[in-house]
Amino acid sequence: MPSSPTAAARLAYMIGHPIAHTAMPAGVNAWAHDSGTDAIMAPVDVAPEALAGFIAALRGTANCDGAVVTAPHKVAMAALVDDLTPAARLVGAANVVIRGADGRLTGDNTDGAGFVAALREAGADPAGQRALLFGCGGAGASIAAALVAADVARLELVDPDTAKAEALARALGPAVQPVCVPDSVAAHDLVINATAIGLDGHSSVHPLTGLRPEATAGDVVTKPPVTPFLRQAEAMGARIQPGSAMALAQIPLVLRLFGWTE
């Protein structure tokens, strides 16, 4: 098999706006090279107003098996596909689009599964833990659902759109509660930034006042590799999980969805 893509390669896109910070294309393309698989993932910066047109073109791209979707398109994508998996329907967002041979598109969501898989690989199983999650958008909602499925003891949601946090809490059950930004995170075992705050390399969603050394701080932002939020947690002695860990843990899931592995 070829170690670099040929004109017969299977294609998947990684779409977002911006896109340069994403970690998955490099990981997928390294896998394709190392395994000799004739496939490639191409990152594409798609502005919101161009998203519908891009997806319409994807339907007719016969050598394309789908796309991975990052901010700010995950919620909008759920309305552009033909079908949603239960995971995507629950959170109202799709971060993976699978293209069928007939051009029909199915939206799925693997953000939460990837985040929890990365936690477990790092020895921070969320079962029985008390978690605080900042951000109830596409990634945040998916992570929240996965934490509940992983038997988190309590999950508190913070979002400037309080109605969004309240609706997500109602959908996920009594273990989930919307809260105001707490002064201290001392009561939490797991603190997660599921917003874009930190992408500028300077801002942080919370000063992490009271964070305990035995706690874990996780981020979905992949660039800078260690955000200000995570630098602060690391300085306080806590375990950290960078955004790249969530992205890389999703690669096996995405490869199966595209039909590139069994």
Backbone torsions as a table, in degrees:
resi	resn	phi	psi	omega
1	MET	NA	152.7	-177.7
2	PRO	-70.1	146.4	175.5
3	SER	-93.5	-4.8	173.0
4	SER	-136.0	153.7	-173.2
5	PRO	-66.6	143.8	175.1
6	THR	-107.2	-178.9	178.5
7	ALA	-68.7	-11.6	177.5
8	ALA	-95.7	7.0	-175.1
9	ALA	-63.0	146.6	168.7
10	ARG	-78.3	143.0	-171.2
11	LEU	-120.7	140.5	167.1
12	ALA	-136.2	150.0	178.5
13	TYR	-103.8	156.7	165.2
14	MET	-120.1	112.8	-173.8
15	ILE	-116.5	142.0	178.7
16	GLY	-174.1	-175.7	178.9
17	HIS	-158.6	95.7	5.3
18	PRO	-79.1	-179.9	-176.4
19	ILE	-130.9	-17.2	-171.0
20	ALA	-63.9	-19.9	-176.6
21	HIS	-84.5	-7.5	-171.2
22	THR	-75.8	147.2	-175.2
23	ALA	-100.5	-19.9	-170.9
24	MET	-67.6	-41.3	-178.7
25	PRO	-55.8	-42.9	179.4
26	ALA	-63.3	-40.3	179.8
27	GLY	-66.8	-43.8	179.5
28	VAL	-65.9	-43.2	-178.0
29	ASN	-69.6	-31.4	174.0
30	ALA	-66.4	-41.3	176.5
31	TRP	-60.8	-45.2	-179.3
32	ALA	-61.2	-42.6	179.0
33	HIS	-64.1	-47.8	-175.0
34	ASP	-69.1	-32.3	-177.6
35	SER	-91.3	-8.0	-177.5
36	GLY	72.9	23.8	179.9
37	THR	-86.5	131.3	-178.5
38	ASP	-82.9	79.8	-176.4
39	ALA	-152.7	157.1	-179.8
40	ILE	-150.2	143.6	170.9
41	MET	-109.5	124.1	-177.4
42	ALA	-108.5	121.6	176.0
43	PRO	-76.4	134.8	-178.6
44	VAL	-134.6	125.4	177.6
45	ASP	-86.2	109.7	-176.5
46	VAL	-116.4	116.9	177.2
47	ALA	-67.7	151.2	-177.7
48	PRO	-53.4	-40.5	-177.5
49	GLU	-71.0	-13.2	179.2
50	ALA	-101.4	-2.0	-172.2
51	LEU	-62.7	-47.9	-177.0
52	ALA	-60.6	-41.0	178.6
53	GLY	-66.0	-38.3	178.7
54	PHE	-64.0	-43.5	-179.1
55	ILE	-67.3	-36.2	175.9
56	ALA	-61.6	-39.8	178.0
57	ALA	-68.8	-35.7	179.0
58	LEU	-60.5	-36.4	-179.9
59	ARG	-56.8	-34.4	-176.9
60	GLY	-96.7	7.1	-179.4
61	THR	-91.6	98.1	-167.4
62	ALA	-65.6	-28.1	-178.7
63	ASN	-92.6	10.0	-179.3
64	CYS	-101.6	131.1	179.8
65	ASP	-98.9	-4.3	176.5
66	GLY	145.9	-159.3	-176.1
67	ALA	-153.0	149.0	166.9
68	VAL	-98.7	139.8	-169.9
69	VAL	-120.4	130.4	175.6
70	THR	-122.2	-177.9	-175.5
71	ALA	-57.2	144.2	5.5
72	PRO	-101.9	26.9	-165.9
73	HIS	-98.4	-4.9	-168.9
74	LYS	-64.5	-42.2	179.7
75	VAL	-71.1	-44.7	179.1
76	ALA	-60.9	-35.1	-177.5
77	MET	-63.1	-32.9	-178.5
78	ALA	-60.6	-25.5	179.8
79	ALA	-91.1	-7.5	-175.4
80	LEU	-101.1	-13.1	-178.8
81	VAL	-92.4	169.6	-178.9
82	ASP	-85.2	-33.3	-177.4
83	ASP	-139.5	155.4	174.4
84	LEU	-125.6	140.6	171.6
85	THR	-72.6	164.1	177.9
86	PRO	-56.1	-37.8	-179.5
87	ALA	-64.0	-43.1	179.7
88	ALA	-70.0	-37.9	-179.8
89	ARG	-65.9	-38.2	-178.7
90	LEU	-60.1	-43.6	-175.1
91	VAL	-97.4	-6.1	178.3
92	GLY	67.8	30.6	-177.8
93	ALA	-153.3	146.3	178.3
94	ALA	-124.0	126.2	175.8
95	ASN	-110.2	0.0	173.0
96	VAL	-137.0	134.8	174.5
97	VAL	-118.1	124.3	178.8
98	ILE	-105.2	125.1	179.8
99	ARG	-96.6	122.3	175.2
100	GLY	-79.1	167.6	-178.6
101	ALA	-60.1	-25.9	-179.8
102	ASP	-90.6	5.5	-178.8
103	GLY	86.6	-0.8	178.7
104	ARG	-73.2	140.0	-173.3
105	LEU	-113.4	134.6	175.9
106	THR	-119.0	130.5	178.1
107	GLY	-97.0	133.6	177.4
108	ASP	-128.2	171.7	177.6
109	ASN	-138.7	116.4	-178.3
110	THR	-114.6	2.1	-177.5
111	ASP	-56.3	-51.5	-176.6
112	GLY	-64.7	-43.5	178.7
113	ALA	-61.1	-40.2	178.3
114	GLY	-66.3	-40.9	-179.9
115	PHE	-63.2	-46.0	-179.0
116	VAL	-68.5	-37.9	177.0
117	ALA	-60.9	-40.8	178.5
118	ALA	-66.0	-39.6	176.9
119	LEU	-59.1	-47.4	-177.7
120	ARG	-65.4	-39.0	177.6
121	GLU	-61.9	-30.6	-179.9
122	ALA	-88.9	2.8	178.9
123	GLY	81.6	23.5	-179.2
124	ALA	-120.6	58.1	-179.2
125	ASP	-57.8	127.3	-176.3
126	PRO	-77.1	-6.6	-178.4
127	ALA	-56.4	127.7	177.8
128	GLY	78.6	2.1	-177.8
129	GLN	-92.9	161.3	174.5
130	ARG	-104.5	122.2	-171.8
131	ALA	-118.4	150.0	175.1
132	LEU	-124.6	124.8	-175.4
133	LEU	-121.4	123.3	175.5
134	PHE	-96.9	118.9	176.5
135	GLY	105.6	119.5	-178.4
136	CYS	-117.5	28.6	174.1
137	GLY	-76.2	-155.4	-176.1
138	GLY	-58.4	-52.1	-179.1
139	ALA	-67.4	-43.9	-178.2
140	GLY	-62.2	-43.2	179.5
141	ALA	-63.8	-40.4	179.2
142	SER	-66.0	-42.1	177.9
143	ILE	-64.1	-42.1	179.2
144	ALA	-58.8	-46.4	-179.8
145	ALA	-62.9	-40.4	-179.7
146	ALA	-68.4	-35.5	177.9
147	LEU	-66.1	-40.2	177.5
148	VAL	-64.5	-42.5	178.1
149	ALA	-64.4	-25.8	179.2
150	ALA	-88.1	8.4	174.5
151	ASP	70.4	38.8	171.6
152	VAL	-61.3	143.2	-177.1
153	ALA	-71.2	-41.2	179.9
154	ARG	-153.7	140.1	178.6
155	LEU	-130.2	122.2	178.2
156	GLU	-107.7	133.7	-174.9
157	LEU	-110.7	133.9	175.4
158	VAL	-122.5	126.4	176.2
159	ASP	-153.8	139.8	178.0
160	PRO	-62.0	-25.0	173.8
161	ASP	-89.9	91.5	-174.2
162	THR	-63.2	-32.0	179.0
163	ALA	-64.5	-36.7	178.7
164	LYS	-65.2	-44.7	179.0
165	ALA	-64.1	-41.0	-179.7
166	GLU	-65.3	-41.5	-179.7
167	ALA	-65.6	-40.7	179.2
168	LEU	-65.9	-41.4	178.4
169	ALA	-61.4	-42.3	178.5
170	ARG	-62.5	-39.2	-178.0
171	ALA	-68.7	-28.8	-172.0
172	LEU	-98.6	-11.7	173.1
173	GLY	107.7	-179.5	-169.8
174	PRO	-68.5	-17.2	178.3
175	ALA	-75.1	-8.1	-174.5
176	VAL	-113.6	131.7	-179.0
177	GLN	-136.6	135.2	171.3
178	PRO	-77.0	140.0	-179.1
179	VAL	-139.1	163.4	170.5
180	CYS	-78.5	164.9	178.4
181	VAL	-60.4	119.5	-178.2
182	PRO	-77.5	150.0	175.8
183	ASP	-67.8	-35.3	-176.8
184	SER	-130.9	148.8	175.9
185	VAL	-109.9	21.1	-176.2
186	ALA	-61.0	-26.3	-176.8
187	ALA	-83.9	-1.4	-172.0
188	HIS	-109.0	140.1	176.3
189	ASP	-89.4	-24.3	-175.0
190	LEU	-139.1	123.4	-179.9
191	VAL	-124.1	125.9	-170.1
192	ILE	-127.9	132.1	170.4
193	ASN	-98.7	109.4	177.2
194	ALA	-111.7	30.1	175.7
195	THR	-111.9	177.0	176.2
196	ALA	-86.8	1.8	-179.6
197	ILE	-65.7	127.5	-175.8
198	GLY	112.2	-14.8	179.2
199	LEU	-63.0	-25.4	178.9
200	ASP	-79.2	-6.2	179.4
201	GLY	82.2	1.8	-175.8
202	HIS	-127.5	-39.3	-172.0
203	SER	-86.2	160.0	178.6
204	SER	-141.1	143.3	-176.4
205	VAL	-72.1	-21.7	-178.7
206	HIS	-162.4	146.2	178.6
207	PRO	-75.3	-4.2	177.6
208	LEU	62.1	33.3	176.6
209	THR	-56.1	126.9	177.2
210	GLY	85.7	1.7	-178.8
211	LEU	-58.6	129.1	-178.1
212	ARG	-86.3	147.2	-179.3
213	PRO	-58.8	-28.0	-179.2
214	GLU	-84.5	-1.3	179.6
215	ALA	-82.6	169.8	177.5
216	THR	-124.0	134.9	174.3
217	ALA	-113.5	129.7	-179.6
218	GLY	-124.3	150.7	-178.5
219	ASP	-134.4	152.1	173.6
220	VAL	-99.9	-13.2	179.4
221	VAL	-72.3	131.6	-175.6
222	THR	-102.8	-13.6	177.8
223	LYS	-144.7	121.6	7.1
224	PRO	-66.5	154.9	-177.1
225	PRO	-55.8	-37.6	174.3
226	VAL	-120.8	108.1	-175.5
227	THR	-74.5	165.9	174.5
228	PRO	-54.7	-37.7	177.1
229	PHE	-57.7	-46.6	-178.6
230	LEU	-75.1	-33.9	177.0
231	ARG	-61.4	-41.5	178.8
232	GLN	-64.2	-44.2	179.1
233	ALA	-61.6	-42.2	-179.5
234	GLU	-64.4	-39.5	178.7
235	ALA	-64.7	-24.7	179.5
236	MET	-91.1	3.7	174.6
237	GLY	89.3	5.9	-177.4
238	ALA	-84.0	159.2	171.9
239	ARG	-72.8	142.3	178.1
240	ILE	-123.1	150.3	174.8
241	GLN	-128.0	107.6	-179.7
242	PRO	-72.7	162.5	-179.3
243	GLY	-60.2	-30.8	179.8
244	SER	-61.9	-28.9	-179.8
245	ALA	-65.0	-41.5	177.4
246	MET	-64.5	-43.0	-178.9
247	ALA	-64.1	-45.7	-176.4
248	LEU	-70.1	-33.2	178.6
249	ALA	-68.3	-19.6	178.1
250	GLN	-82.9	-15.1	-174.3
251	ILE	-56.7	-48.2	178.3
252	PRO	-59.0	-36.1	178.8
253	LEU	-66.1	-45.0	-178.0
254	VAL	-66.5	-41.1	-179.8
255	LEU	-61.1	-38.8	177.1
256	ARG	-67.6	-40.9	-179.2
257	LEU	-63.9	-35.4	178.2
258	PHE	-79.9	-5.5	-179.0
259	GLY	77.9	18.9	-178.7
260	TRP	-88.4	-18.5	171.8
261	THR	-136.2	167.2	177.6
262	GLU	-97.1	NA	NA
